[in-house]
Amino acid sequence: MNRTNYDKLSEWNNELLQHYIINDVILGIYLILGTSGNAIVVLVYAFRMNKKKDDRYFIPFLAVVDLLACVCRSSLELAMNFNPVRFQGSVLCKAVWFPTNVTAIASIFLLLVIAIQRYLKVCRPFGLQMTLTCKRFSLIVCIIVAVSVSAPLIVFNDEIEVINPETNVTGYVCDTDVKSHYGQGFLAYIIFASACSLVLMVALTILNICIGRTIFKQFRAKHRRKSNNVISRHKVSVCAQSDLLNVDQDVSISDTETSFQPQKNSSLGAQNNSQTQINSSSESETQNRSTMSFSHRYSIMFMAIGVAFIISYSPRLILLFITLHDPKFFGKISQTNLTILSVIREMNVVNNVVNPFIYGFFDHTFRKETRKICFRVN
C-alpha cells in the first residue's frame, strides 16, 4: 500500500517525538511551577503586602514578566517538541517567538534595574536613590529595550524546511533560519546580543559582589557594636548598684533616719534613669537592627535571584557561541545528544520559575500570606 507524503511526515514526526518525552516532562514541570508560583507572588505582593516598603516595589512587576516568560517559552518549546518536523507557518512562527523573546529579555533587564536599586540602597545609602518616578521610568525603558532587541528576530525566526533523505519527505521547523540569514547583518546582531548578555552577567556579578561585601561589613560592625553595648550595659549596671550601696557608714542612726532616705531616693533615681537610658537605647538599637535586617534580607534575596539568572543562562550562551563557530553543530550530533542539549538549552526557563521559591525562602511575611491564601482556597 503506497503511503502519502503526509503519512511519511507523520511517521517521521512521531519517531522524533519519542526522543523528547523526558524534555516534555521537564517543560511541563516548569510550566506548572512557574505559572502557579508567579501567580501567587503577584497576588500576595500586589494585594496583601505592605506597599510602603520600597524593597518590594519591583517584585510584582518581575513576577508578571516571569509568569508571561514562563508560559510563552514553555508552551512554545512543548509545541515544537510535539511537532518537531510539522511546525508549519512562517507567520505563526514569528508570532509565537516574538512575545517569548520580549518577556525573556524584559525579565533580564529588570533584574539589572533591581540590582542597581539595591546597590544604591545598600552601598550608597546617603547618595541619590531611585524615586518613584525613576522606578516607573525604568520599567518603561525595560519594555522598550526588550521590544527593540527582539524586533530583528521577527526577520530571523522563520519556518525552516528539513528533508529526510531516507523517505525523501520535507518537514518544517520553527527556529532561527541561520542558513538563509547567515551574513553580516545576522552575525552583527548575534554578536551584539551575545555582548549584551555578557555585559549584563558581568554587571550583575559586580553589583552583587559590592552589595554582598557591604552587607558583610555591616554585619561585622553590628556584631562589634552588640558586644560593646553588652559590656557598656554591664558597667552602667554595676556603677548604679555601687552608687546605691556606697552609703557613708559613719553616719549616725538619727542622721540616717533623716538623711539616708533622700540619698536612697537619689540613688534609686540615678539607677532608674540609667535603666531608662539603657532601655531606650536598646529599643532604638532593636528598631534600627530590624530595619537593617529587613533591607539586608531583601538584598540577599535579590542577589540569589541574580545568581539563579547567571546559572540558568550560561549554558544557553555557551551553546550560542558554539553554533556561531560551527553553524552545522546541531546537525552533526546524535539524536540522544540533541535531546540532552535541548534540556540544557531550555534551562533559561529556570530563571523565571525559581524566583517565587526564593521569595518564599527569604520573606517570612510572604510565606505567612501564602499559607493564608492556600488554606482559604482549601
C-alpha distance (Angstrom), angle and dihedral (degrees) to the residues before:
residue distance angle dihedral
M1 . . .
N2 3.83 . .
R3 3.77 116.4 .
T4 3.77 121.2 -141.7
N5 3.78 122.7 -130.2
Y6 3.79 88.6 -106.3
D7 3.83 90.4 57.2
K8 3.79 91.2 48.1
L9 3.79 90.9 48.2
S10 3.80 91.5 48.9
E11 3.79 91.9 50.5
W12 3.79 91.4 48.6
N13 3.79 90.9 47.6
N14 3.82 92.8 49.3
E15 3.79 90.7 48.2
L16 3.79 92.4 53.7
L17 3.80 91.9 41.5
Q18 3.81 90.7 65.8
H19 3.80 91.2 64.2
Y20 3.82 92.0 60.6
I21 3.82 99.5 54.0
I22 3.81 94.4 104.9
N23 3.77 89.8 43.8
D24 3.81 90.6 51.3
V25 3.80 91.4 52.0
I26 3.81 91.1 52.0
L27 3.81 91.7 47.6
G28 3.81 89.6 48.9
I29 3.81 89.8 54.1
Y30 3.81 89.9 48.1
L31 3.79 90.4 50.9
I32 3.81 95.4 48.7
L33 3.79 96.6 43.4
G34 3.80 95.0 40.8
T35 3.80 94.8 47.5
S36 3.80 98.0 44.3
G37 3.82 95.1 38.0
N38 3.79 96.9 49.6
A39 3.80 91.9 41.7
I40 3.82 89.1 56.7
V41 3.82 90.4 47.7
V42 3.81 91.4 52.9
L43 3.80 91.5 47.3
V44 3.80 96.0 46.8
Y45 3.80 101.1 39.2
A46 3.80 96.2 39.7
F47 3.81 99.2 43.8
R48 3.81 110.9 17.1
M49 3.81 107.0 33.6
N50 3.79 130.6 81.1
K51 3.81 104.7 -87.2
K52 3.81 91.9 -163.3
K53 3.79 91.3 73.6
D54 3.79 107.0 103.1
D55 3.82 91.4 -157.6
R56 3.81 92.8 64.2
Y57 3.80 98.8 50.3
F58 3.81 99.1 100.8
I59 3.82 97.6 38.2
P60 3.86 98.3 85.8
F61 3.81 91.0 46.6
L62 3.80 92.3 48.6
A63 3.80 89.6 47.9
V64 3.83 91.7 52.5
V65 3.81 91.4 49.7
D66 3.82 91.6 45.8
L67 3.80 90.5 48.8
L68 3.81 92.3 52.7
A69 3.82 92.8 42.2
C70 3.80 92.0 50.6
V71 3.81 93.5 48.1
C72 3.81 94.1 45.0
R73 3.79 97.1 44.3
S74 3.80 98.7 40.6
S75 3.81 93.1 44.4
L76 3.81 92.1 48.2
E77 3.80 93.2 48.4
L78 3.82 90.8 47.8
A79 3.82 90.6 50.1
M80 3.79 91.0 50.5
N81 3.81 91.9 46.9
F82 3.81 91.7 51.1
N83 3.80 89.6 47.0
P84 3.82 104.5 33.5
V85 3.82 92.7 158.9
R86 3.81 101.8 12.1
F87 3.81 102.5 65.2
Q88 3.79 98.1 122.1
G89 3.79 129.8 176.7
S90 3.78 127.4 69.8
V91 3.82 94.2 -147.5
L92 3.79 91.9 47.4
C93 3.80 90.8 50.1
K94 3.81 92.6 52.3
A95 3.82 92.0 43.4
V96 3.81 94.7 55.1
W97 3.79 96.5 42.1
F98 3.82 96.5 50.6
P99 3.85 99.4 64.7
T100 3.80 89.1 40.1
N101 3.79 91.3 57.5
V102 3.82 94.8 40.9
T103 3.81 95.1 53.0
A104 3.81 93.5 44.1
I105 3.82 93.3 50.1
A106 3.82 92.7 43.3
S107 3.81 89.6 54.2
I108 3.81 91.4 52.3
F109 3.80 95.1 49.3
L110 3.80 90.9 45.2
L111 3.81 88.3 56.9
L112 3.80 88.2 55.3
V113 3.82 91.4 50.8
I114 3.81 90.4 50.0
A115 3.81 91.0 49.0
I116 3.81 90.2 52.2
Q117 3.81 91.1 49.4
R118 3.81 91.6 50.2
Y119 3.80 91.0 47.1
L120 3.80 91.9 53.7
K121 3.80 92.3 45.1
V122 3.81 96.7 46.9
C123 3.81 105.6 27.4
R124 3.83 99.3 30.5
P125 3.83 103.6 29.8
F126 3.82 93.6 153.0
G127 3.80 95.6 44.6
L128 3.78 132.1 76.4
Q129 3.80 114.2 -45.6
M130 3.79 132.9 -163.1
T131 3.79 109.2 -89.4
L132 3.79 123.7 -152.5
T133 3.82 90.1 -99.9
C134 3.78 90.6 50.5
K135 3.79 91.4 50.5
R136 3.80 92.6 50.8
F137 3.80 90.6 46.8
S138 3.82 90.8 50.6
L139 3.81 90.3 53.8
I140 3.81 90.5 53.3
V141 3.81 90.7 47.5
C142 3.82 90.6 51.8
I143 3.80 90.9 54.7
I144 3.82 93.2 45.5
V145 3.81 92.2 49.0
A146 3.81 92.1 46.7
V147 3.82 92.2 51.4
S148 3.82 92.1 44.9
V149 3.79 94.4 49.9
S150 3.82 92.3 44.8
A151 3.81 95.4 47.5
P152 3.85 96.7 82.1
L153 3.79 89.8 53.4
I154 3.81 88.3 67.0
V155 3.80 85.5 71.7
F156 3.80 97.1 40.5
N157 3.83 97.7 45.5
D158 3.78 109.7 77.9
E159 3.77 147.5 137.2
I160 3.81 107.0 -73.6
E161 3.80 123.4 -159.1
V162 3.81 117.3 -135.2
I163 3.80 123.8 -174.5
N164 3.78 126.9 -146.6
P165 3.84 105.1 -143.0
E166 3.80 93.2 -160.2
T167 3.80 97.7 56.6
N168 3.82 97.5 19.0
V169 3.79 91.1 -130.3
T170 3.81 125.5 142.2
G171 3.78 121.4 -128.4
Y172 3.81 132.1 -172.7
V173 3.80 129.9 -130.0
C174 3.82 129.0 -174.0
D175 3.79 108.8 -139.8
T176 3.80 144.4 100.3
D177 3.79 107.6 -47.2
V178 3.80 97.8 -135.7
K179 3.81 94.9 165.7
S180 3.80 95.7 55.6
H181 3.80 97.0 39.5
Y182 3.80 100.1 35.0
G183 3.79 100.8 129.7
Q184 3.77 143.2 95.7
G185 3.81 94.8 -61.5
F186 3.79 93.9 49.5
L187 3.80 94.0 44.5
A188 3.81 91.2 47.1
Y189 3.80 90.8 53.5
I190 3.81 93.9 46.2
I191 3.80 91.4 48.5
F192 3.82 90.1 48.1
A193 3.82 92.2 48.8
S194 3.80 91.7 46.5
A195 3.82 91.6 48.3
C196 3.83 90.5 49.9
S197 3.80 90.4 50.9
L198 3.79 92.0 50.3
V199 3.81 92.6 45.9
L200 3.81 90.6 50.1
M201 3.80 92.1 49.8
V202 3.80 92.5 47.1
A203 3.82 91.6 46.0
L204 3.81 92.2 49.6
T205 3.79 90.5 47.1
I206 3.82 93.6 50.3
L207 3.81 94.0 44.9
N208 3.80 92.4 47.7
I209 3.81 91.6 48.2
C210 3.82 90.2 51.8
I211 3.80 91.5 47.3
G212 3.79 92.5 46.6
R213 3.80 92.7 48.6
T214 3.81 92.0 49.9
I215 3.81 92.3 48.4
F216 3.81 90.3 49.2
K217 3.82 91.0 51.6
Q218 3.81 91.6 48.1
F219 3.80 92.1 48.7
R220 3.79 90.6 50.3
A221 3.83 91.6 48.4
K222 3.81 90.2 47.5
H223 3.80 91.6 54.2
R224 3.81 90.6 49.2
R225 3.83 90.7 50.8
K226 3.77 90.4 47.6
S227 3.80 91.4 53.2
N228 3.82 91.6 47.2
N229 3.83 91.8 48.4
V230 3.80 91.2 52.5
I231 3.81 90.2 52.8
S232 3.84 92.0 45.6
R233 3.79 93.1 49.9
H234 3.78 90.7 50.0
K235 3.81 90.9 52.1
V236 3.82 92.9 47.8
S237 3.79 91.3 49.0
V238 3.80 92.1 49.7
C239 3.81 91.7 48.2
A240 3.82 92.0 50.0
Q241 3.79 91.9 51.1
S242 3.76 89.9 45.6
D243 3.84 91.7 53.8
L244 3.76 89.7 51.5
L245 3.79 95.3 50.4
N246 3.79 99.7 39.0
V247 3.80 96.3 85.6
D248 3.83 117.8 151.9
Q249 3.77 104.5 -93.3
D250 3.88 91.9 -159.1
V251 3.77 94.0 67.2
S252 3.80 113.0 113.1
I253 3.76 123.2 -119.2
S254 3.80 92.2 -108.1
D255 3.75 90.5 48.0
T256 3.74 89.2 47.8
E257 3.78 90.6 54.0
T258 3.77 91.3 54.1
S259 3.76 104.0 31.5
F260 3.78 107.5 25.7
Q261 3.78 95.8 69.1
P262 3.83 95.2 61.7
Q263 3.79 90.4 45.4
K264 3.75 89.6 49.8
N265 3.75 90.8 49.0
S266 3.76 90.0 46.9
S267 3.76 91.3 50.7
L268 3.77 91.9 46.5
G269 3.81 89.2 49.1
A270 3.77 91.1 52.2
Q271 3.76 90.0 49.2
N272 3.80 92.1 48.4
N273 3.80 91.5 48.4
S274 3.76 90.3 49.7
Q275 3.79 90.9 48.8
T276 3.82 90.6 47.6
Q277 3.78 90.7 52.4
I278 3.79 90.3 48.5
N279 3.81 92.2 49.6
S280 3.80 92.0 45.6
S281 3.79 91.2 48.9
S282 3.80 90.3 46.2
E283 3.81 92.8 50.9
S284 3.81 91.9 47.8
E285 3.78 91.4 47.5
T286 3.81 91.5 47.8
Q287 3.81 91.3 51.1
N288 3.81 92.2 48.5
R289 3.78 90.9 45.8
S290 3.81 90.8 50.4
T291 3.82 91.4 50.4
M292 3.79 92.1 46.8
S293 3.80 91.0 46.2
F294 3.81 91.3 51.9
S295 3.82 92.1 50.3
H296 3.79 92.9 44.7
R297 3.79 92.3 48.1
Y298 3.79 91.4 55.0
S299 3.80 91.8 44.7
I300 3.80 91.0 53.5
M301 3.80 89.3 45.9
F302 3.80 92.6 55.0
M303 3.81 89.6 44.6
A304 3.81 88.2 57.2
I305 3.81 89.8 50.1
G306 3.81 90.1 51.9
V307 3.80 91.5 49.7
A308 3.82 90.1 49.7
F309 3.81 89.4 53.3
I310 3.81 92.8 51.1
I311 3.81 92.7 48.0
S312 3.82 94.6 46.7
Y313 3.81 96.5 45.7
S314 3.82 99.7 41.2
P315 3.85 95.8 78.3
R316 3.81 91.3 50.3
L317 3.80 90.9 49.4
I318 3.82 91.1 50.1
L319 3.81 90.8 51.3
L320 3.80 89.5 49.3
F321 3.81 91.0 55.5
I322 3.81 90.3 48.0
T323 3.81 92.5 52.7
L324 3.81 90.6 47.1
H325 3.78 89.2 56.0
D326 3.81 92.4 43.0
P327 3.85 114.5 19.9
K328 3.85 90.4 -173.4
F329 3.82 93.2 53.9
F330 3.82 96.6 112.3
G331 3.81 91.1 47.4
K332 3.80 92.4 57.8
I333 3.81 100.2 53.7
S334 3.79 128.0 82.1
Q335 3.78 123.1 -99.8
T336 3.80 91.7 -108.8
N337 3.81 92.6 54.0
L338 3.80 89.3 44.3
T339 3.80 89.4 56.7
I340 3.82 91.5 50.2
L341 3.79 91.4 48.4
S342 3.81 89.6 49.5
V343 3.81 89.9 57.2
I344 3.81 90.4 48.8
R345 3.80 92.3 46.5
E346 3.79 91.5 52.7
M347 3.82 93.0 52.5
N348 3.81 87.9 99.1
V349 3.82 86.9 79.8
V350 3.81 86.4 68.3
N351 3.81 87.0 71.7
N352 3.81 88.9 64.8
V353 3.81 95.9 40.2
V354 3.80 103.6 46.8
N355 3.82 99.4 54.7
P356 3.85 97.1 82.2
F357 3.80 89.6 54.3
I358 3.81 90.3 50.5
Y359 3.83 89.5 51.3
G360 3.79 90.1 50.5
F361 3.80 92.5 49.7
F362 3.82 96.5 50.9
D363 3.82 104.2 29.7
H364 3.82 112.9 63.7
T365 3.84 91.0 -178.4
F366 3.80 89.1 57.9
R367 3.80 90.1 49.8
K368 3.81 91.4 50.3
E369 3.82 93.8 49.2
T370 3.80 91.3 45.1
R371 3.81 90.9 53.7
K372 3.80 89.6 50.6
I373 3.80 91.3 53.0
C374 3.81 93.6 45.3
F375 3.82 93.5 48.6
R376 3.80 91.0 46.6
V377 3.81 90.9 51.5
N378 3.80 91.4 48.2
